[in-house]
Amino acid sequence: MGVRGLLSTCLKDADACSDTYDLVQVAQQRGGIELIVDFNSFKYHILSKFWKGLSQNRGNHYLRILGGEYASLDEYVTKLVKDLISLDIHLVFYIDAEKGKQKLDTWKERHGKDIKKMSQILDVLWWETEISKLSTYTNINPLLLDDQLIATLSLCGCEIHQSPAGEADLLIVRAFRDRPKAFAILSNDSDFCVFMDNRLIPDPVIHQFKGSRLISDKLFDIGNHLQLGKPRELPVKPRRLLVKVISTEKVMTMLNLEKHELLVEMSIVAGNDYTGPYIQRYLRDPYTDYNGRFKDYVPGGPNIPNYARWIQTYQKAEENWYLAECMEDHPAFKKAVDYSRNLYNLKGEPDKCPQKGDFSQVIEKKIRSGSGQYPSNIMSMHNNFYWYRMLLEDNRRGAPCAELSLTPLRAHLYRIVLPKEEKLVKEHGRRPFNHLAIAWKYK
């Protein structure tokens, strides 16, 4: 997700903040290149294109909401990845850990959006809405999608790195800096527009308008030489692979920010995954002045260009008296601001795994191997935390919930992964009478 509104701002003026490259040509010139890939962004991009093409090819637009098709997806991804490898374009994957105790407000917001998507899909299945009115990108992932993709990528010889705790952002940025062949980061996370000297290739599934004109959001495979999303069984090996690469320097120029520190501060007050819930509460809504008139805290309203101009006045978030008071009254907000600065300036460290003896180290090692045999939610359980998976099922009030039915099985897992002296795991997720409930479960 990243900084709210930053990626859409870049897409509206993509020529100003990016350069165009042919990855096939670049790979030939450099003796091979690597793309540092955000696994989740790759998954959503490929899956949406796969379902779109398969549905058109088979003449069945319901395929994308029915799930399954693992064998077809395996063939599709295998063809794509092996064609890129034959062109000396190598994908290096980084996978976020499962949801944890940090960023709970952000997880709750995303959970609400997933519930809304589920309801829209169910309306189609219950014949209350036509499939043609359902967005191409409205899907609930098949249950074994991650396992299937990891297995496919492993068989293709791809390098896979799994974060055992927290998001993989720092691991991705450091890989881009440290790996000699790294050319750019492939992700839809706008945080990667903020790290210094970074290069990002996004391919978001959003649409932008400039006046009445639709702005293309396609920055990866601009000419569609791979034929992704077309009514074909498999992608095509490209002779050219045109991409637009967003660079941090060009983003700063576009926003008239002379120093990287200002880009960092702008990202904090615009609201990222850590500060966003607080900014939404304190800065985005208008206030009433002494004369009863509504005014915006940020002149012109809350958007990225206005935040960029606003931060040039104050230089740092806490130099604004109102935000300074908010941070003083709410230490968690100040902590989010400090964490964001350290993150964007690469002064922080990846989230640490719990240290509960030798077993913690065993779980961490197994997850880091990237084999997929130890999913990262095992570490979350070890850390007394579990978030229900989002499954396509009847979500009407009182309807049974599959994850709730699996509680006895999870209790056995908790007995395995928790130290003997610990008895409880905090579970979050949808339940029959609540779209988001929290409960403590005994092992």
C-alpha positions as CSV (number, residue, x, y, z in Angstrom):
1,M,0.0,0.0,0.0
2,G,2.6,2.6,1.1
3,V,2.1,6.4,1.0
4,R,-1.6,7.2,0.3
5,G,-2.0,8.9,-3.0
6,L,1.7,8.9,-4.0
7,L,1.5,6.2,-6.7
8,S,-1.6,7.6,-8.3
9,T,0.1,11.0,-8.4
10,C,3.1,9.5,-10.2
11,L,0.8,7.7,-12.6
12,K,-0.9,10.9,-13.6
13,D,2.4,12.4,-14.6
14,A,4.4,9.2,-15.4
15,D,6.6,10.9,-18.0
16,A,7.8,13.4,-15.4
17,C,8.9,10.8,-12.8
18,S,10.0,7.8,-14.9
19,D,12.3,6.7,-17.8
20,T,11.4,4.1,-20.4
21,Y,13.5,1.0,-21.0
22,D,13.4,-2.2,-23.0
23,L,14.3,-4.9,-20.5
24,V,15.3,-7.3,-23.2
25,Q,17.8,-4.8,-24.6
26,V,19.1,-3.8,-21.1
27,A,19.7,-7.5,-20.3
28,Q,21.7,-8.0,-23.5
29,Q,23.8,-4.9,-22.8
30,R,24.5,-5.8,-19.2
31,G,25.0,-9.5,-19.5
32,G,21.8,-10.2,-17.6
33,I,19.7,-8.3,-15.0
34,E,17.6,-9.1,-11.9
35,L,14.3,-7.7,-11.0
36,I,13.7,-7.6,-7.2
37,V,10.1,-8.7,-7.0
38,D,7.5,-8.1,-4.3
39,F,5.8,-11.5,-4.2
40,N,2.3,-10.1,-3.3
41,S,2.4,-7.6,-6.1
42,F,3.5,-10.2,-8.6
43,K,0.7,-12.6,-7.4
44,Y,-2.1,-10.0,-7.8
45,H,-0.8,-8.8,-11.1
46,I,-0.3,-12.3,-12.7
47,L,-3.5,-13.7,-11.2
48,S,-5.7,-10.9,-12.6
49,K,-4.2,-11.3,-16.0
50,F,-4.4,-15.1,-15.9
51,W,-8.1,-15.1,-15.0
52,K,-9.0,-12.4,-17.5
53,G,-7.3,-14.3,-20.3
54,L,-8.5,-17.7,-19.3
55,S,-12.1,-16.5,-18.9
56,Q,-12.1,-14.9,-22.4
57,N,-10.4,-18.0,-23.9
58,R,-12.9,-20.4,-22.4
59,G,-15.9,-18.2,-22.8
60,N,-16.6,-18.5,-19.1
61,H,-16.5,-15.3,-17.1
62,Y,-17.3,-17.1,-13.8
63,L,-13.9,-18.9,-13.8
64,R,-12.1,-16.2,-11.9
65,I,-14.5,-16.3,-8.9
66,L,-14.7,-20.1,-8.7
67,G,-11.1,-20.6,-7.7
68,G,-9.0,-23.7,-8.5
69,E,-7.3,-24.0,-11.9
70,Y,-4.0,-24.6,-10.2
71,A,-2.6,-26.7,-13.0
72,S,-3.4,-24.1,-15.6
73,L,-1.9,-21.4,-13.4
74,D,1.3,-23.5,-13.0
75,E,1.7,-23.8,-16.8
76,Y,1.0,-20.1,-17.2
77,V,3.6,-18.9,-14.6
78,T,6.2,-21.5,-15.7
79,K,6.0,-20.3,-19.3
80,L,6.3,-16.6,-18.3
81,V,9.2,-17.1,-15.9
82,K,11.2,-19.5,-18.1
83,D,10.8,-17.2,-21.1
84,L,12.2,-14.3,-19.0
85,I,15.1,-16.5,-17.8
86,S,15.9,-17.4,-21.4
87,L,16.3,-13.6,-22.1
88,D,18.6,-13.3,-19.1
89,I,16.0,-11.5,-17.0
90,H,15.9,-13.1,-13.6
91,L,13.2,-12.6,-10.9
92,V,14.3,-12.6,-7.2
93,F,11.3,-12.9,-4.9
94,Y,10.7,-11.5,-1.5
95,I,7.7,-12.5,0.6
96,D,6.2,-10.6,3.5
97,A,5.5,-12.4,6.8
98,E,1.9,-13.0,7.8
99,K,0.0,-10.2,9.6
100,G,1.4,-9.4,13.0
101,K,0.9,-7.2,16.0
102,Q,2.2,-4.1,14.2
103,K,0.0,-1.9,11.9
104,L,-3.2,-3.4,13.3
105,D,-5.2,-0.4,12.1
106,T,-3.9,-0.9,8.6
107,W,-4.7,-4.7,8.7
108,K,-8.2,-3.9,9.9
109,E,-8.8,-1.4,7.1
110,R,-7.6,-4.0,4.5
111,H,-9.8,-6.7,6.1
112,G,-12.8,-4.4,5.7
113,K,-12.0,-4.0,2.0
114,D,-11.7,-7.8,1.6
115,I,-15.1,-8.3,3.3
116,K,-16.6,-5.8,0.8
117,K,-15.0,-7.7,-2.1
118,M,-16.4,-11.0,-0.8
119,S,-19.9,-9.5,-0.6
120,Q,-19.7,-8.3,-4.2
121,I,-18.6,-11.8,-5.4
122,L,-21.4,-13.4,-3.4
123,D,-23.9,-11.1,-4.9
124,V,-22.9,-12.5,-8.3
125,L,-23.1,-16.1,-7.1
126,W,-26.5,-15.5,-5.7
127,W,-27.7,-13.9,-9.0
128,E,-28.2,-10.5,-7.4
129,T,-25.6,-8.8,-9.6
130,E,-24.5,-9.6,-13.2
131,I,-20.9,-10.9,-13.6
132,S,-20.3,-8.1,-16.1
133,K,-20.7,-5.5,-13.4
134,L,-18.1,-7.1,-11.2
135,S,-14.6,-5.5,-11.5
136,T,-12.0,-7.7,-13.2
137,Y,-9.8,-7.2,-10.2
138,T,-12.4,-8.2,-7.5
139,N,-11.3,-11.6,-6.4
140,I,-10.7,-13.7,-3.3
141,N,-7.5,-15.7,-3.6
142,P,-7.9,-19.5,-4.0
143,L,-7.0,-21.2,-0.7
144,L,-3.7,-22.8,-2.0
145,L,-2.6,-20.0,-4.3
146,D,0.5,-19.0,-2.3
147,D,1.6,-22.6,-2.0
148,Q,1.1,-23.2,-5.7
149,L,3.0,-20.1,-6.8
150,I,5.9,-20.8,-4.5
151,A,6.1,-24.4,-5.7
152,T,6.0,-23.2,-9.3
153,L,8.6,-20.5,-8.9
154,S,10.9,-22.9,-7.0
155,L,10.7,-25.5,-9.8
156,C,11.6,-22.7,-12.3
157,G,14.8,-22.1,-10.3
158,C,13.8,-18.7,-8.9
159,E,15.4,-17.4,-5.8
160,I,12.8,-16.9,-3.0
161,H,13.3,-15.1,0.3
162,Q,10.6,-15.3,3.0
163,S,10.5,-12.8,5.8
164,P,9.8,-14.6,9.1
165,A,8.5,-11.4,10.8
166,G,7.1,-8.2,9.4
167,E,7.1,-6.8,5.9
168,A,10.0,-7.4,3.5
169,D,10.4,-3.8,2.4
170,L,13.8,-3.3,4.0
171,L,15.0,-6.7,2.6
172,I,13.9,-5.7,-0.9
173,V,15.6,-2.3,-0.8
174,R,18.8,-3.8,0.5
175,A,18.7,-6.5,-2.1
176,F,18.3,-3.8,-4.8
177,R,21.3,-1.9,-3.4
178,D,23.6,-4.9,-2.7
179,R,23.0,-7.2,-5.7
180,P,25.2,-6.2,-8.7
181,K,22.7,-7.3,-11.3
182,A,19.6,-5.7,-9.7
183,F,18.0,-3.3,-12.2
184,A,14.7,-2.3,-10.5
185,I,12.1,-3.3,-7.9
186,L,8.8,-4.8,-9.2
187,S,6.1,-3.8,-6.8
188,N,2.9,-1.7,-6.4
189,D,4.0,-0.4,-3.0
190,S,4.6,3.4,-3.2
191,D,7.0,3.2,-0.2
192,F,9.6,2.3,-2.8
193,C,9.3,5.7,-4.4
194,V,10.5,7.2,-1.1
195,F,13.7,5.3,-0.4
196,M,16.8,7.2,-1.6
197,D,18.2,6.3,-5.0
198,N,15.5,3.7,-5.7
199,R,14.0,2.5,-8.9
200,L,10.5,1.1,-9.1
201,I,8.4,-0.6,-11.8
202,P,4.7,-0.7,-10.7
203,D,1.8,-2.2,-12.5
204,P,-1.2,-1.2,-10.3
205,V,-4.8,-2.3,-11.0
206,I,-6.2,1.3,-10.7
207,H,-7.3,3.8,-13.3
208,Q,-6.5,7.5,-13.3
209,F,-8.2,10.3,-15.1
210,K,-6.7,13.7,-16.2
211,G,-9.8,15.7,-16.8
212,S,-12.0,13.4,-18.9
213,R,-9.0,11.5,-20.4
214,L,-8.1,8.0,-19.1
215,I,-4.5,7.8,-18.1
216,S,-2.8,4.5,-18.7
217,D,-1.7,2.8,-15.5
218,K,0.5,0.3,-17.3
219,L,4.2,0.8,-16.6
220,F,5.2,-2.9,-16.9
221,D,5.1,-4.4,-20.5
222,I,3.8,-1.2,-22.0
223,G,3.4,-2.7,-25.5
224,N,1.9,-5.9,-24.0
225,H,4.5,-8.0,-25.8
226,L,3.9,-10.8,-23.2
227,Q,0.2,-10.9,-24.2
228,L,-0.8,-11.1,-20.5
229,G,-4.6,-10.9,-20.1
230,K,-5.3,-11.8,-23.7
231,P,-7.5,-14.8,-24.6
232,R,-4.6,-17.2,-24.8
233,E,-3.6,-20.4,-22.9
234,L,0.0,-19.1,-22.3
235,P,2.0,-15.9,-22.4
236,V,4.3,-15.1,-25.4
237,K,8.1,-14.9,-25.3
238,P,8.7,-11.2,-26.0
239,R,11.1,-9.7,-28.4
240,R,10.8,-6.4,-26.5
241,L,9.7,-5.7,-23.0
242,L,9.0,-2.0,-22.5
243,V,8.7,-0.6,-19.0
244,K,8.6,2.8,-17.3
245,V,10.9,3.0,-14.2
246,I,10.0,5.5,-11.5
247,S,13.1,6.9,-9.8
248,T,13.2,8.6,-6.4
249,E,15.1,11.6,-7.9
250,K,12.4,12.2,-10.5
251,V,9.6,12.0,-7.9
252,M,11.4,14.7,-5.9
253,T,11.8,16.9,-9.0
254,M,8.1,16.4,-9.9
255,L,7.1,17.5,-6.4
256,N,9.7,20.3,-6.2
257,L,11.3,18.8,-3.1
258,E,15.0,19.7,-3.1
259,K,16.1,17.3,-0.3
260,H,15.4,13.7,0.3
261,E,14.5,14.5,3.9
262,L,11.6,16.5,2.6
263,L,10.3,13.6,0.6
264,V,10.4,11.5,3.7
265,E,8.6,14.1,5.8
266,M,6.0,14.5,3.0
267,S,5.4,10.8,3.1
268,I,4.9,10.8,6.8
269,V,2.3,13.6,6.8
270,A,0.5,12.2,3.7
271,G,0.1,9.0,5.6
272,N,1.9,5.7,5.1
273,D,1.0,2.3,6.6
274,Y,2.2,3.4,10.0
275,T,1.2,7.1,10.2
276,G,-1.9,6.8,8.0
277,P,-4.4,6.0,10.7
278,Y,-3.3,9.0,12.8
279,I,-3.2,11.4,9.8
280,Q,-6.7,10.3,8.9
281,R,-7.8,11.2,12.4
282,Y,-5.9,14.5,12.8
283,L,-5.1,16.1,9.4
284,R,-7.4,14.9,6.6
285,D,-10.8,16.2,7.7
286,P,-11.5,20.0,7.7
287,Y,-11.8,21.9,10.9
288,T,-14.1,24.8,11.9
289,D,-12.4,28.2,12.5
290,Y,-13.6,30.8,15.0
291,N,-16.0,32.2,12.4
292,G,-17.7,28.8,11.9
293,R,-16.1,28.3,8.4
294,F,-14.6,25.0,7.3
295,K,-10.9,25.0,6.6
296,D,-8.4,22.4,5.6
297,Y,-5.3,21.9,7.8
298,V,-3.4,21.5,4.5
299,P,-4.1,24.5,2.2
300,G,-5.9,23.2,-0.9
301,G,-6.9,19.9,0.6
302,P,-5.3,16.6,1.3
303,N,-3.4,15.5,-1.8
304,I,0.2,14.8,-2.5
305,P,1.1,18.1,-4.3
306,N,-0.4,20.1,-1.5
307,Y,1.3,18.0,1.2
308,A,4.6,18.6,-0.7
309,R,4.1,22.4,-0.6
310,W,3.0,22.2,3.0
311,I,6.1,20.4,4.2
312,Q,8.3,22.9,2.5
313,T,6.9,25.4,4.9
314,Y,7.4,23.3,8.1
315,Q,10.4,21.1,7.0
316,K,9.5,18.5,9.6
317,A,6.1,17.1,10.7
318,E,6.5,18.2,14.4
319,E,7.4,21.8,13.4
320,N,3.7,22.2,12.8
321,W,2.3,23.1,16.2
322,Y,-0.9,21.1,15.7
323,L,0.9,17.8,14.8
324,A,3.4,18.5,17.6
325,E,0.5,18.6,20.1
326,C,-1.0,15.4,18.6
327,M,2.3,13.6,18.9
328,E,2.7,14.8,22.5
329,D,-0.8,13.6,23.4
330,H,-0.5,10.3,21.6
331,P,2.9,8.7,21.9
332,A,2.0,5.9,19.5
333,F,1.7,8.6,16.7
334,K,5.2,9.9,17.6
335,K,6.5,6.3,17.5
336,A,5.0,5.8,14.1
337,V,6.7,9.0,12.8
338,D,10.1,8.0,14.2
339,Y,9.7,4.4,12.8
340,S,8.9,5.8,9.3
341,R,11.9,8.1,9.3
342,N,14.2,5.2,10.3
343,L,12.6,3.0,7.7
344,Y,12.9,5.4,4.7
345,N,16.5,6.3,5.7
346,L,17.5,2.7,6.1
347,K,18.4,3.2,9.7
348,G,16.0,0.6,11.0
349,E,16.2,-3.1,11.1
350,P,13.7,-5.7,9.8
351,D,11.2,-6.8,12.4
352,K,12.7,-9.2,14.9
353,C,11.3,-12.6,15.5
354,P,10.3,-13.6,19.1
355,Q,13.1,-15.0,21.1
356,K,11.6,-17.9,23.1
357,G,14.5,-20.3,23.1
358,D,15.9,-22.7,20.5
359,F,12.6,-23.4,18.9
360,S,12.2,-19.7,17.8
361,Q,15.5,-20.0,15.9
362,V,14.4,-23.3,14.3
363,I,11.1,-21.8,13.1
364,E,12.9,-18.7,11.8
365,K,15.5,-20.7,9.9
366,K,12.8,-22.9,8.3
367,I,10.8,-19.9,7.1
368,R,13.8,-18.0,5.8
369,S,14.6,-21.0,3.5
370,G,11.8,-19.9,1.2
371,S,10.8,-23.5,0.6
372,G,7.2,-22.8,1.6
373,Q,7.1,-25.9,3.9
374,Y,7.0,-23.5,6.9
375,P,4.5,-20.7,6.2
376,S,5.2,-17.5,8.1
377,N,2.0,-17.7,10.1
378,I,3.7,-20.5,12.1
379,M,5.9,-17.7,13.5
380,S,2.8,-15.5,14.1
381,M,1.3,-18.4,16.1
382,H,4.6,-18.7,18.0
383,N,4.2,-15.0,18.8
384,N,0.7,-15.6,20.2
385,F,-1.1,-14.1,17.1
386,Y,-3.2,-15.5,14.3
387,W,-5.3,-13.8,11.7
388,Y,-8.0,-15.8,9.9
389,R,-7.5,-16.5,6.2
390,M,-9.9,-14.8,3.9
391,L,-12.0,-17.6,2.3
392,L,-14.9,-17.2,-0.1
393,E,-17.9,-18.3,2.0
394,D,-21.3,-17.2,3.0
395,N,-20.7,-14.0,5.1
396,R,-24.3,-13.3,6.1
397,R,-25.0,-12.7,9.7
398,G,-25.0,-16.1,11.6
399,A,-23.5,-18.1,8.7
400,P,-20.8,-20.6,9.8
401,C,-17.1,-19.7,9.4
402,A,-14.6,-22.3,8.2
403,E,-11.7,-20.8,10.2
404,L,-13.8,-21.0,13.3
405,S,-14.6,-24.6,12.6
406,L,-10.8,-25.3,12.4
407,T,-10.2,-23.9,15.9
408,P,-9.6,-27.4,17.5
409,L,-7.0,-28.2,14.8
410,R,-5.2,-24.9,15.5
411,A,-5.2,-25.7,19.2
412,H,-3.1,-28.7,18.4
413,L,-0.7,-26.5,16.4
414,Y,-0.5,-24.0,19.3
415,R,0.6,-26.8,21.6
416,I,3.4,-27.6,19.2
417,V,4.7,-24.0,18.5
418,L,4.1,-22.4,21.9
419,P,6.5,-22.8,24.9
420,K,5.0,-25.0,27.6
421,E,4.4,-22.0,29.9
422,E,2.3,-20.1,27.3
423,K,-1.4,-21.0,26.9
424,L,-3.0,-18.3,24.8
425,V,-3.1,-17.0,21.2
426,K,-4.9,-13.9,20.1
427,E,-7.0,-14.6,17.0
428,H,-8.5,-11.9,14.6
429,G,-10.9,-12.4,11.8
430,R,-14.5,-12.9,10.6
431,R,-16.9,-14.7,12.8
432,P,-20.6,-15.6,12.3
433,F,-21.9,-12.5,14.0
434,N,-19.1,-10.1,13.5
435,H,-17.0,-9.2,10.4
436,L,-14.0,-8.6,12.6
437,A,-13.8,-10.2,16.0
438,I,-10.9,-10.7,18.4
439,A,-10.7,-13.7,20.7
440,W,-8.2,-15.4,22.9
441,K,-7.8,-19.2,22.3
442,Y,-6.4,-21.7,24.7
443,K,-4.0,-24.3,23.4
